[in-house]
Amino acid sequence: MKNILKIVLPLVVVSVLLGATMAQADYGVTVGETFTYDVEAASWDVAIDTSSSSGTGFNFLDVNRAVGTQFDVDVTAASASSVSWDMTIGADTDSGTSSPFDVLGVILLSFFPLLMTDAGIMSWNQTEMDLGLEIMSIFFAEPVTFSDIFYQMTQDDFVTSVVTDTDYSFDNVGGTFDNDTSIAIFEWHCDLTFTNASDNFSGDFVWQYAYDQTDGHMKGNYMNMDYSGTIDGTDITYKLEQRVEETGYNLPAVASGLLPGFEWFMAIPIIALLGGITIINRKRKA
């Protein structure tokens, strides 16, 4: 529970910043626009105690889709402060809405490895696990709001306001943000070791997100997570990868020196992958 509380301060800071930037919000897309994406990589290898699942592809509407699948994102409604969209593969369509408040989910995603060390596992749903990860649906990033937040996340005082527990040892934590061209690229890394009397958990996490600064539509999204160890006596392994790019666009290589509306956050790959796994707050062993 204490790690979850640590994220509250950055979220409060983000909320204050949102109050100022929301007034400037301006999604530039229009109704009827379509953006096409390719799923270049999608894999998982997860083990919790004696249960495990691994494979390639991704989960879309409870069907495992192959790597290489292409999908469309159609703008169905647009205003200065939000974009509604349909994600379509063949005859199947899912819908969602993007807003500047998605940046709150970005904060929680960025520190998900930190939160994992404060969770316990209750159950396992093999069927849902074997479907794989869902696509991380941050298809639109309001340029002003996301630019302000990504910039704040690269500042040292942002990181130190979150990471204060001496049980954690960090090799890399923080981000870079390059918005010098029409395509802005944010890269975040959170590589930690967590050790105390009952836990020994470590790994590497990198997240890269690129968007067009003229209208905020996503150009590419990459996530790689490789964590393993023991939490409260339970052996846990998470190896997850997903790369989605707009057709004709290639994300840059991960930077040198780095390891390879809340609506979308509730379906981020980790949460979607875990599916039937219930995560609860736990009392740390003495």
N, C-alpha and C positions, 0 to 999 in steps of 0.2 A: 504493500500500500504506500510506503513512504516514497518509492520511486515515482509512482503515479502522481503524488502530490508535488514532486519536484518539477513536473512539467507544467503545473498550474501557473507559475510565475511567467514563463515565456508566453503562455497563452494569454495572460492578462496584458502583457506588453503588446502582443499581436492585436488584441481586441482594441486597445487604445489607438494603435496605428491604423487599424481598419476604419475607425471612426473618422479619421482625417482623410483617408484615401478613398473611401467609398463614395464621397461626394465628387471625386474626380473620375470615378469608374467609367469606362467606355469600351465595351466590347465592340470590335469593328466588323464582325461578321454580319451577314444578312440572311434572312430566311431563304431557303432554297439552295444555299451553298452546300457542296459535298466535298469531303476530304477523304482520301483513300489511303489506307495504311496496310503495311505488311508485317506479319508477325515473324520476325527473323530468328528469334530464339525463345524457347519456353520450356523449362524443365524443373523438376523438383526431386528431392531425395530427403524424406523426412522420417525420422524414427523417434518414437517415444516409448521408453521401456521396451517391451517385446513386440510392439506394433510398428509397422513400417509401410511406406508407400514410396514409389519412385516411378518416374516416367517422363515423357515429353508431351508437348501440346498444351492446350489450355481449355478451361471450362467456359463454355458459352451456352447459357440456357440449359444447363445440366447435360451437355453433350461434350465429350472430349474432342477438340478440333486440332488438326495436325499443324505442326510448325510449317510455315510457308503459306498458311491461310491468309487471304486478303479480306479486309472488311471496309465498309463505308461508314462514315459519320455524317449524317445529314442534319443541317440546322433547321429545326422546326419552329422555333420562336427565338427572338432576340430583342434585348433591350440594353440600355447602358449598363445595367447591373446584373444581368443573367443571360444565359443561353440554354435553350432546351434543344435536345438532340436525340436522334435515333441512331443506334449502332446496328448495322445490318450485315448478316452473312447469309447469302443465298436468299431463302424465303423466310428466314428467322430474324426478328427484330427485337431489340431491347431499347428502352428509353431512359433518359436521365436529364438532369439539369445541372449546369455549372454556375457558380457564383463566386465572388471574391472570398466568401467565407470558407472556401475549399483550402485556403492557406492554413487554417487551423489544423486540418487533417495532415497537411504537409509537415507541421511541427511534430505531430505524434508519429507519423511515418519515419521521420528522420531519427527519432530516438526509440524506435521500436525495439532494437536489441536491449536497450536499457530497461524497458518495460517488461521484456520477456523474463528478466531475472527476478521479477517480483510477482510472477504468476505461477499457479499450480495447475496441473492437468487433471480433469475429472474423467473424461470419456473420449472414445475414438470412434469415428464413423468411417469405416473402410471404403464404403461406396463413394462418399463425397471426396475422400482423400484421393482416390484413384482417378477422379475427374481432372485433377490438376488445378493450376492457378487460374483465376479470372484475370482479364485484362484490366490493368490499372487505368481507370477511365477519367484521367485529368485531361480531357480533350481540349479544354479551353482555359487559358490563364489570362485574366484581365490584366493588361500590361502594366498599368500604374501600380495596382495593389501588389501583384506578384513581384514586380521589380523592387518595390520598397521592402517587402518581407525578405526576399532572397538576399538583398544587400545587408539587412540587419542580421541575418543568420550567419554571415561571414565575419561578423565582428567578434573579437575575443570576449567582450563582456557578455555577449549572448550565450556563448558556450559555457563560460564559468558560472553563469547564473543557474545552469541546469546541472552541471557535473560537479558535485561537492562531496560525494561519498568516498571515503578513503578505501573502501572495498574494491573500487574500480581502478584499473590501470589502463590508460589510453596510449596507444601508439600513434593514432591519428584520430582526431575528432574535429570536425569543422567543414567549411565549404568554400568554394570559389564561385564567383558569378561574373560572367563575361557578357556584357550587353553593349559592346562597342559597335556591333553590326546590326542588321535588321533582325537577325536571329539571336536571341538571348539564350545562354546556356548556363544552367545551374548544376553544380556537382557537389555532392555531399558524401562524406565518409565518416563512419563511426566504427572504429576498430578497437575493441576493448577486451579486457580480461576481468572477470568478476570472481573474487575468491574470498571466502570466509570459512567458518567452521563446518558448514554444511554444503557449500556450493563451490563449484569450480567450472566456470563457463566462459568461453572465449571465442573470438572469431572476427571476421571482416565483413563490412557492409559498405556498399557504394550505391549511390543513386544519382542518375544523371537525367536531366530534363531540359528539353529545348523547345522554345516556342517562338512564333513569329510576333515581333513587337508591334507590327502594324495592326493586327486584328486579334492576336492572342491565341490563334489555333496552334495546337501541339504539332511540332515537327518530329520529335522523337522522345522516347522514354526508355531508360535502361535501369534495371535493378539487379544486383547480384549480392546474395547473402550466403555466408558460409560460417555457421556457428555450431559448436558442439560442446558437450561437457555434461556435468551433473548438477541438477537443481533439486534440492531436498531429497537426495538419494536416488533420483530418477535420471537415467541416461537419456539425453535429448540431442538430436542432430537436426539442423535445418540447413539444407543447401537448396537455394532457390535462384533461378535466373529468368529474366524476361527482357526481351528487346523488341520494341515496336517502333517502326519508322514510317513516316509519310512516304508514299511511293516517290522515288526519285531523290530522296534525301538520305544521307548517311551521318549518323552521329559521329562526332570526333572520338578518337581514342581517349580512354580515361587518362586524366592528366598525369604527367610524369611524377613519380614518387608516391602515387596513391594506389591502393589496392583496388585489383579489379572489382456547395452546401455540405458538410460532413457526409453527404450521400455517398460520394465516391470513397471516402475513407472507410466506411462500413463494408466496402467490398474490395479493399486493397488486397493484393495477392496473398499476404500472410493470413489475413482473416478469412478470405475466401478459401484458401487452401486448407486451413484447419477445419473449416466446415463444421462438422459435428463435434469437434473438440471444444469443450466448455472451459474457458479460462477464468479462474477465480482469484481474488486476492488471497494471499496466504499469510500466516503468521510465521515469521522467520524463526528457525530453531535457535535456542539459546546457545 
